Amino acid sequence: MSSRRSEGQSEHSDSLNGTKTATTRPQRPPTLREVASVAGVDVSTASRALRTETRGTVKSETLERVVATAEALGYRANPFARGLKDHRSMTVGMLIPDLANPLFPPIVRGIEDGLGEHGYVAILANTDMDPDRERHLLDLFLERRVDGLFLATALRSYPLIEKVVESRIPTVLVNRTMDDKRVSMVTTDDYHGMGLALRHLVNLGHKRIAFVGAAPSTSTGYNRHKYFLAWMDRLGLPLDEELLVTAPWFNKQSGAEACDELINRGREFTAIIAASDMIALGCYSSLRAHGLKIPDDVSVVGYNGSRWCDEFNPPLTAVHVPKYDLGRAAADLMLSLLQGPDTEPSRVFLDTSLQVRESTRQI
């Protein structure tokens, strides 16, 4: 008696009883050439139609036909194969100082979404602000021939910048600034953001305003301190140096210790601007430990506008940094550098906004 097996099946002997069973071979995925053949176009046209950056060069009718054919056949582009053709790895390295900082996940998501639409993948590495570790990770990225670099760890003094520039690899600083204009950067307008915070407090009647800054060795810490002083002068507010304290880093513990120092100096103040939301959270702990109520005794403004500011008790007024948009803008800038190696470095500043919640009040 003859037996039948479906297409894609083969017979093999069962080692236990000697009988034959059918196994199903996985179907081979369709190729770009097959998509082109079914759609009635040449391979180059199909390739351009299925690549985001080139589909604008294909007539709309042809584009629709190719895309519909690819979907019907279940075609998936192979970015690795494309990378081999273009002599690219289709990967971009990203150095981040602290993955536990809630500032970074939305930025990373924006970068991943932006790159993913063009077949690129971001590889993340956490530096813990350790210069030796950062140097080692940068060497690994260069050895693995990543196509580009995102640096969210750049200090104001950044010795590795020469290696980055000499490598001629497309590089984008993210949420950091640097005087060296040979490297592209995407960040927010902290001058505008600090102005929003101070004018909000002044409109509520505050004049004795303290600043709890952080990490002056970083561009973020340095700039926010500098812009606080600039806006105090611009608004004609009295500056008391005793109301300026600095935390070593952007975290709760550092913020609490800096706020303790501020309170122990014994100078009168009615409001605090913190250099980050995490520092503001530390200020909450310190103020409560000293018997001070927020906002009845002291108003507090944070910086970054993390989504969990609503979970503070009371909810935290904060300068909002558009974190996801920062990531998307960084990805767009990186893609332009990858597509045009001779593209001049760019500096992109995104607007900030103020999210007013219950941690600030009229006096």
N, C-alpha and C positions, 0 to 999 in steps of 0.2 A: 504494500500500500504506500502510495507516495505521500509525502508530507509537504506542507506549504509554510513558508515563513514570510513575514512582511519585509518590505524594503528596509534596509539598514540593520537586518538581523543576521546572525551567523550561528552555526551549530557548534557545540563543544561537548565533550564527554563528561558526564557527572562522575567524579572520582569515587563516589560512594557506591553507586549501583550500576554504572556503565551505561545509563540511559543518556540520551542527547537532549539538551535543552537549548532554547533560543535566547541569545543575549542581544540587547539593543545597542547599536553603536550611536553615539551622539551625532546629530547632523552637523555637517560643516557649516559655519556661518557664511552668509553670502559675501562675496567680494565686491569691491568698488567697481570692478570691470563688469560684473553681472548686473549691478544696479544701473550702470551706464547703458548696457545692452538692452535691458527691459525698458528703460526710459527713452531709448532711441537717441542718445547723445554720446559724444565721445567721452573718454575717461577724464580728460582734463576739465571738461565742462561740469561733469558730475562732481569732481573733486572741489571745484570752486563753489558749486552750489551748496555743498555740505560743510563748508568751512565758514564760520561766522565772519571772519575778517575779509573774505573775498566774495561772499554771495551777492554783494551789491553790484558785481560786474556781470551778473547773469540776468537775462531777461526774465521778467516776473512769471510769464507763462511757463518757461522752461524750468525756472526755479521751483514752482509749485509741483510740476510733474516729477522732477527728480526727488524732491523731499517726500512726496506721496509714495513714490516707488520704494525709496529706502525704508520708509515706515512699514509698508506692506510686506517687504521681504525680511524685515527684522534686521536691517543692516546697522552695525555699530562701527563708528570710525575707530581706527587703531592709532592712538596718539603716539605710541612707542615707535611704530613703523614710520609714521610721519616724521618723528624726531630723527630717526636714522637717516632718512632722506635729506632732511634739512641740517644734519649734523648737530642735532640738539638732543638734550636729555629729557626735555619737557618737564623739568623740575626746577623749582626756585627755592633757595634756602632762606630761612628766616630766623634771626637771632633775637630772642626775647629775654629781658632781664629777670622776669618773675611771672611764671604762668599762673601763680596763685592770685595775682593781682586782678581783680574783676574788670579792670580797664581793658585788658588784652583779648579775652575771648571774643567779644563782638568785632574787634578789629581783625582778628584772625579769620573769623567767619566771612567778613566782607572781602578779604583777600582771596580766600578759598573760592567763594562764589564767582568773583571776577575772573580769576585764573581758570577755574574749571570750565567756564563757557568757551574757552579757547584750548582746552586739552592739556593745560598745565596743572601740576600738583605742587603744593607748598610743603616743604619739609621743615618742621619746627625744631628748634633746639633752645633749651633754657640755659642761660649763662650764670644766673645767680650773681650777676655783677662781679664776677671773678675774672680779672683780665687774662690770667693764664688759661682758664677754661674757654674764654671767648676766643683767644688766639688759636687754641687747639681746634675748636669747632669751625672756625673760619677756614683753617687749613683743610679740614675734612671736606667741607663744602667745595672748596676749590679742587681738591683731588678727585672728587666725584663729578666734577665738571657740571655743576648746576649752571643753568642758563642765566640766572640772575640772583641778586641778594636783596632781601629786606633787612634793614638794621633798625631795631627798636631800642637798641642798647647804647647808642652813641652818647658818650660823655662830651662835655664841652672841650675837653682835651682828649683827643682820640688817636693814639699813636698808630692804630691799625689802618687809618684812612689811606696812608701812602700805599700799603699793600693792596688795598681795594682798588685804588685809582690805577696803580701799575698793572693790575690784572686785566684792566679794560672790561671787566664784567659789569653789565648793567646793574646799578645799585640805587635803591630808594630808601632814604631815611623815613621812618614812620613815627609820628608823634614826637619827633625830636628835631632840633635845629642845629645848624653848624655854620660857622662863618665861612668855611671852605665851600666855594660855589661850584666846585668840580663835581659835586654829587647832588642828585635830585632829592627832594624831600617833600613830604606831605604832612602837614600838621594843622593845628587850629590857631586862630588869632587870639592868643592869650592876653594881649593888650586890651582888646575889646572885651574879652571875658572878665578880666579883673575890673574893668570900668563898670560893667553891669553889676558886679557884686558890690562895689563900693557905693555907687549911686543909689542902689536899692537901700542900703543901710542908712545913707545920708537922708534919703527921702523919709525914712522912718524916724528920723531925729537923732541918730547916733553920730557922735563926734570922736569919742574915745574908742577907737577901733584897733584891736590887736591883730597881728598876723602870725600864724603858726606855719612857717615854711618848712621846706625839706630839701635835703641833698643838694646843696648849692653846686656840687661838682657836676650835676646833670643839667642839661639845657632847660628842662622843664622846671626844676627847682630854682635855677638862677633867674629865668625869665619871669616867673610868677612873683618872685620877690622884687625884682627890678620894676615890674609894672605896678605892683602895689605902691611902691614909693612914688612912682610917676603920677599915679592917680591921686594919691594923698596930696601931692603938691598942686596938681591941676585943680582939685576941688577946694583948695585952701584950707585943708584940715591940719590941725596941729600934729606934728610927728614926735612921738615919744619913743626914743630908741629902746627903752625898757619894755615896750609892748611888742617888740620884734624878737621872736624865738625861732630856733631852727631844729627840726627833727632830723636825725641821720638818714631816715629812709621813709618811704611812703606807706607806712603800715600803722595799725592801731596802736601797738605798743610804743612805737616812737612818738606818735601823736600824743599819747597820754603823758609820757615823760616830759615832752616839750611843754605841754599845757600845765603840768605840775610846776615846772620852772617859772612859767609866766605868772601863775597865781602866787607863788612864793615870793616873787619880787615885790608884792604888795602895792602895785600901782593900779589905779582905778581904770576899768574898761567896761563897756556895756555890750560889746560885740566882738566876735572873732571871725576872721576869714581864714580858713584852712586851705593848704595847698593841694589837698586831695580829699576825697570822701573818706578814705580809710583813716587819714589823720583826723578828720572831723569826728569820726567814731571814737578815736582815742580821746579827743577833747570832751566828748560826752561823758566818758567814764571818769575823767579827771574832775570835771566840773561837779559831777554828782558826788564824788568822793569828798569834795570840799564843801558840800552842802549847798551848792548853787543849782538853781532850777533853769531849765531851758524851755521857753525863751524869757520867762519872767525876770530872771536876773541877768542872763547873758544870751544874746542872739548869736546863732552860729550859721555860717554859710560854708558849704563844701565846694569842691571843684572836681568835675568829671561827670556828675549826674548819672551815677550808676543806677541800674533799674531797681536795685533794692533800697534806694534812698527813702522810698515810701515805707519801708519796714523799720526805719529808725524810730525811736520814741523820744521826742516827737519826730514826724517825718522831716527830712532834711532839705532845707532850701539849698540849691546848688547850681553852679554854672554847669550847663550841659554841654559836654563834648560829643559831637556826633560820631560815635565810635565806629559803627558799622560803615557809615559813609566814608570815614577815614580809610578803612580797609579797601572799600571799592575804589576810591580815588587813587590809592597806592597801587592797586592792581592795574587800573587803567594806565597810570603813568609807566608802570613796568612794561606793560604790553607795547606801549608806544616805543619804549627804548629797545625792546626785543625786535620789533618790526623794522626799526630804523636805527641801526648801530651808530649813525652819525648825528642822531638827534641831540640837540643841546640840552644840558641839565635844566630842570625846571623846579620852581618853588611854588607849591600850592598851599594856600591858607584857607581853611574852611571856617565858616562863621560859627560862633557859639551862641547860646541863648541862656536865659535865666529861668529856672524852674522854682517858683516860689511855693514853699510849703509852710509847715507850722513851726519851724525852728527860729523864725525871725518875727519880731513884733514892733509896733510903734512904742516909742517912749515919750 
